[in-house]
């Protein structure tokens, strides 16, 4: 009989890291492979140490695989069982799971050393199982790359089609907003997940009227019935920066490329943000296009003339850490995070990086008011969206929620004061920034302050579908439009018509105002579609 090689510990480790990589492939880049390599090396060290102790290759491999499997499943089990409690004890806590995991490892070890005699057969079986497991994420990556190649030529075609369909392929301007020989600078400030004042009052118990009044006192028009067109950042910003609806994108790609996947629309939306029609038109008018690094890669206008990063954190800092933190949170590392809490340095760094991006963007925006040149500035600011990094008076918050750019635990009661506290401090920062811009601008600029979608946090149990839809769309939408009539912006304007309205008045274009519809991206009968919530959920009713 030939010699049996126990490769299953390495394959199980490889599968755990590769599966996480494959699952998040649309959000990360190849730098995340560092984690996969690190996991393989870690498993090699583990197997070597266990073998030195046990001095039996097959038994060492079996014990190592048990440790690896228990280690990589700990976070998932902890997250699932964390929904349940006995008295004041969470079933997902280390207090419960560590003894259970220890018992499972002892039981496994007992069978390895005392009960099982045909270790070669068990080893071969685990080799096969672990190899088969690896095929699943590899297949996912293969399918993703095949689909990516299939849709790639259709992305530019769809963008051209959408521009042509909605009348922005060729934009004829009749004038320029020149005052005293200068163009008006244009600031487009997106405050992520900033909901409307009436929702803040009625649903979150927060009075945002002082902020609204402060904007109006400075000459802003506040569209008090405004709603977003989409509930996801990349869809909303792709729509507003290209002045088009993208609700037909799923069917377009399905019909032309044969691909039906949720990431397809995000992929083309990312492309539409990177090089967008608004920025292109304003370049043609003589503007320099400035964009900021928000930390959310898929919604960044990296094709701008200047793409600014906070100097303290550099380019892309934090994305690798965030992926590795996600890995820790789904493995035995979750216990380590629980024990270290907010004192864990990489976790602190993530929150510090996020805070620094927000402060840098708002602090540096006024510099363009003093600079020579004509600027279009796009600043996407990931606040008041989670993670919560500011208290109501600017207190530094760390670890009050898992660091994620997704909305974590949206039904948690504690999220409501955290969200409104972040709104409160963000209001102060925004007012200070606006005051500096207005004070330092030789020519009054155009300023748009807009939520990309509403808040996705809610208190208590998940609301019914129709209520949820009405909470997802209302947004802050405020305009500083010098020399414009007070009725230029109507109360129910949506972001898709923001630059159509501005360009028509200031540049003399004749772009038609599109229907102010709202769309929710979901799976309908095995197809991904944008559902018209105005028709389906009465979202557009008052």
N, C-alpha and C positions, 0 to 999 in steps of 0.2 A: 504494500500500500504506500502510495506517495505521501510525502510530508504535507500536513495540513497547515495552511497559512491563515492566521486570524487577522483579517483586515477589517472586520466589521466595526471596531471602535472608530477607525479613521473615517469609514464611510458614513457612520451615523453622525459624526461631527460635521463632516462635509455636507451632508443632507441638511442639517439644522441651519447652518449658515447660508447655504445656497438657496434654501426655500425662502428664507427671509429676504435675501437679495432678489429672487425672482418675483416675490409678491410685491416688492416695492420698486420694481425696475423703472416704472414711469416717473418716479419721484427722485431718483438718485442717478449717479453716474458711476463710471468704472472705478473711481477712487474708493468705493465701498468694498471692492474686492480685497482691500486690506484686511477687513474683518474675516473674510473667508480664509485667507492665508493664516491669519492669527489663530483661528479656531483649529485648523489642521495642525499647526505647530504645537498648540496647547494640548491637543489630544496625543501627540507624539510624546510630549513630556509626561503626561499622565500615565500612558501605557508603560513607558520606561520605568517610572518610579514604582508603579504597582508590580511590574515584573521583578524589579530588584528586591522587593519585599517578599513576594510569593515564590519566586524562582521556578515558575511553571508557566510557559508561554501561553497555553490555551486557557488555563484558569485566570491568568492575569488579564487576558483579553476579555474574557467573559465578565469579570468584575469591573474592568474599565468601561465596557459597554453599558453595564447597569448604571454606573456613576454618570456616564454621559447622557443616557436617556433620561434618568431622573433629573439631572441638572438642567437639561434643555426643556423639559416639560413643566418644571416648577412654576415658572411665571404664568404660563397659560392656565394651569390648574388653580393657582392662587387668584388670578383674575376672575375665573369662573366661580370659584367657591366664595370669593369675597362678597358676592351678592347676598350671602346667607350668614346669619349669625345665630348663636346660641347664647342667650342672655346678652352680655356685652362683648362676647368674644366672636370675632370674625373667623369663619371657617377657612378663609384664605390667608390668615396670618401665619407667620413663621412659628408661632407658639403651637399651632395645630399641625402644620404641614411638616416641620422638621422632624418631630418624633415619628410621624407616619412614614416619611421618606427613609428615615433611619431603619424603621422596622422592615420596610420593603427591601432595603439593601441587605440587611442581616438575613432575611428569609432567602433571598437570591443566593447569597454567599453560602448559606447552609446547604442548599441543593447542589451548588457547584462543587463543594468540598466533600459532602457526605452522601448525597443521593445519586447524582448522575455519574454514570461510569463511561458512557459513550460520548465523550466531550468532542471528538472529531465530528460526529454527526451534527451535534448542536452548533458547533462552530461553522460548519459548512452551511447549515440552514440560515444562520444569522448573516453570513457573508452574502448569501443570495438575497435575503430580505432587504438588507441595507443597500445592496446594489440596485434592487428594483425601486426602492424609495428614491434614490438619486435620480432615476429616470424621470420622475414626475416634474421636479423643478427644471431639469434640463429640457424636457419637452415643452414646458411653459415658455422657457427662454427661446427655444427654437421657433415656436409658433409666433411669439412676439416679434422676433426678427423677420420672419416671413411676412407677417402682416405689415410690419413697418416698411418693408420693401414694396409691398403691394400698394400701400396708400401714398408712399412718398411722392410719386409724380402727380397725384391728384390733389395734394395740399395746395400747391400754387394755383392750380386750375380752379379749385373751389374759391380761393380768395379772390381771384380775378372775376369769377362768376358772381360772387356776392357783391363785390364792388359795382359790377355792371348792373346787376339786378336792382340794387338800391340806389343807383344814380351817383356813385362817388368815384367811378373809374376816371372820368374826366370832370374836373371841377373848374368852372369858369368864374374867375373873380373879376369884379368890376372896380374894386377900389382896395386900398390898404388902410388899416387903422393907424394912420400916421398923425402924430400930434407934435408940433414944433420940431419937425424933421425926424422924429423917432417913432418906431413901431411900439405898440403897447406890449409889454411882456405879458405872457400868459402862464398862469400857474394852475396846474391841474393836480389837486391834492386829494388823494383817495384815503379815507379813514376806514380801514377794514372793519366790517361788521358793525358800523355805527347806525343804530336804528333811529327811527323818527321820534320826535318829542312826545307825541301822543301815546306811543307804545311805551316809551320810558315811564311816562306818568301812570298809565292805566295798568300796565303789566308788571313793571319793575318797581313802581312806587317812587320814582325819582323825578323831581321837577327840573327839567332842562330849560325852562323858559328864560332864566337869567342868561344862559348862553345864547339862546336864540335872539333875545333882546339886544345882547351885546353885538351880535353880528349885524342886526338891523340898524343899530345906532351908528355903525361904521359904514353904512350904505349898502349892505348886502340885501339881496332879495332872497327870501327863504321860501322854497316851494314846499308848502306845508302839507301837501297831499302826495308827495313824490314817492315812487316805488322803484325798486330795481327791476331790470328785465330778466335777471337770472339769479339763482341763489348760490352760485359758485363763483369765486373770485375771477378765475381765468376766463370764464364765459362772459361775465359782466364787463370786464375791462376790455376784452377783445371786441365786444360789441360796441362799447362807447368810443374806443380809440379808432375804430374803423367806420363808425356811424352806420352800421348794418345790423340786421338781425341774423343770427346763426342757427335758428331753430330747425332749419332743413339740413344741417350738416350731417346728422346720423344717416338719414335716408340717402343723401348724396353719395357718401362713401360706401354705404352698403350696396347701392346700385352700380356704382362705377368700379369699385375695387373688390367687392364681395366680402369686405371686412365688417363684422358686427361686433364691436368691442367698445367698452365704456371709455377707454383711454384715447380713442381715436380723436374725439372732439377736443379733448384737452390738449392733444398734440398739435392740432391745427390752430387752436386758440392761442397756444404759446407762441407759435410762429406769427400769428396776427398781431400779438402784442410786441414782439421783438421788433418787427418792422411794420409799423401801422400807417394807415392812410392819413390820419390827422397829422402825425409827425412829418410825413412825406409832403403833404400840402403846405404845411407851415415852413418847411425847408425851402420849397419853391418860392415862398413869399419873402425869403431872406432871413428866417429865424434860425438860430442855433438850437438844436434839440438836446435838452439835458434830461437825464434820468438817474434815479437813485436805486441803489441796491437795497431791496426790502428784506432779503433773506428768503423770499419765496420764489424759487427759481423759475417756476412755470408762469409767473405773472410779471416778469421783468422785461423792460424795453431795452435790452442789452444792445440793440442796434442803433441806439441814439448816438449823436455826435460825441457826447461825453457821458460816461457811465460812472457815477460817483459812489465810492465806498467810504465808510467811516474809517479814517486812517488808523484808529486804534485796533481794528479787527481785520483789516485787509480784505482780500477777495475770497468769497466762499467760506470764510471761517465759520465753523459751527456746524456745517452740514454733515461732515464726516462724524463729528461727535454725536450729533443728533441720531444718526443711524445706529451708531454703536450703543447709544443709550437705549434705543428701542430694542436692540438685541439683549441688553442686560435686563430690561423690563420683562422680557418674555422667557427668561431663563432663571437659573438660581441666582443670577445677579440681582433679581428683584428683591431678594432677601437682603442683599448687601445695600441696595438703595434704601430699603426701609430702615436698616440699622444706622446708616450714615445720614439719611435725610438730606436737608438742605446744606449740610456741611461738606457734602461730597464735591470736590473741586470741579470735575467736569460738568456736574449739574449746575453749579454756581456759574461756570463760564457760559453755559448756554443762555441762562437768564440775563447775565451781564451783557453778552453780545446782543441779545434782542433789545435790551434797554438802550444800549449805546446806539444802535441803528436808529431807533426812534428819535432820541435826543439829537443825534448828529443831523438827521434830515431836517427837523424843525428848526434847529439852531442855525443851519447853514443856508436855508432857503432865502433869507433876506439879503444875502451877499450879492445876488444877481441884480437886485434893485440898484446897487451902486456901481455895477460893472458896465463898461462900455459894451454895446452890442444889444441885439434883440433876441430874447430868449423865450422858448417854450419849455417849461419845466414840468415834468411828470414825476410826482412823488407819491408812491404807494406806501402807506404807513400801516404796518400790521398792528393796529391798535384802534379801538378797544378790544379787538379780537384777542382770544387767549393766545399765548399764556399771559397770566396776570403778573406784571412786573412793577406796577405802580399802585400805591395806595392813593386814597383821595387827596392827600396832601403831598404826594410825590414820594412817599415811603418806598424804599427798595423792598420788593417782594421776591422771594425765592422759594420754590417748592410748594406753593399753595395749590398747584395743579401739576400733573405730569407735563413735562415740556413737550409740547406738540403744536403743530400748526393746524391740527384738527380741533374741533370743539370737544373737549374732554368732559365726560360726565355731565351732559347738558341738563339733566334733571335734578342735579344737586342743588339744594337750597342755598348752600354757601356761595355758589357761583353768582347769585344775583347781587349781593353787596360787593363782591369782587369786581363784577362787570361794571356796576354803576360807579364804584370808586375809581376805576380806571377811566371811565368817561369823564368824571369830575376833574381829575388832574389833567387829562388830555385837553379838555376845554381851556384850561389856563395856558397850557403850552401853545395851543393854536391861536388864541387871542394875542398872546405876546408876539408870535411870529407874524401875524397879520399886521399888527401895529407897526412893527419894524419895516415890513415890506411897504406899507402905505407911506410911512414917514420918509423912507429913503428913496422912493421912486420919483424921478423927475417928471415922468409922465404916468398918470394913474393907470395901473395895470388891470388886466382881466384876471379874476381869481375864481376858481370853482373849488368848493369844498364838498365832497360827496362820499357817501357810503357806497361800497360796491354791492353789498347785500345787507340784510338786516342781521340782528343778533340771532344766533342759533342756540343760545342758552335759554332754558325755561325752568320755572320752579315747579317742583312736585312731579306728578305723573305726566307721562307723555300726553299732550292735548290731542283732541280729535283732529282728523286730517284737515278739515276745512279751517279750523282755528290755527293749526300749524302753518298752513299756507299763508294765512293773513299775518302771521308773525314773521315769516321768512323774508318778506318783500319790502315793507316800509323802510325808507332810508332818510338820513339827513341829506339835504341837497340845497346848497346855498351858493349864490352867485354875486360877485362884485363886478358889475358891468357899467363902467363909467359912460355917461352921456346917453344911456339907453332909456327908453320909456319904461315906466314901472310895470307895465303889463307884458314886457317882452318875454318873460319867463312865466308860464302858466302854472298853477298850483300842482297839477298832476303830471308834470313833465317827468320822463324817465331818461336814464343816462344815454340811451341810443340817440336821443334828440339833442343832447347837450351841445355838441359842436356844430350840429346842423343849425341850431338857433344862433349860436355865436357867429358862425361864418356868414350866415345870411345877413345879419345886422352889420357886422364890422367889415366884412370883405365883399359885401354885395353879391354873394352867391345866391343861387335860387334853388337850394336843396329843399325838397319837400319834407314835411314833418311826417315821420313814420308812425304807425299805430303804436301806442304806448302799451304794448302787451307784455305779459310776464310768462316765463317758461320755467318748468321744473323738469330736470333731467332724471329719468327713471327708466326702468325696464318694463316694457309693455309687451306681453305675449312673446317673450324671448327676443325682443328687439329693443335696443336702446333708442329712446325718443325724447324729444322735448315736448312735454305736455303743456298745452295752453291753459294756464291756470285761471285766466280771466273767464274762459268758457267753462272749464271743468269744475273749479272750486269757487267761483264768484270772487276771485281775488281782487278784481278791479272795482268791486262795489265799495261804497264809502265805508 
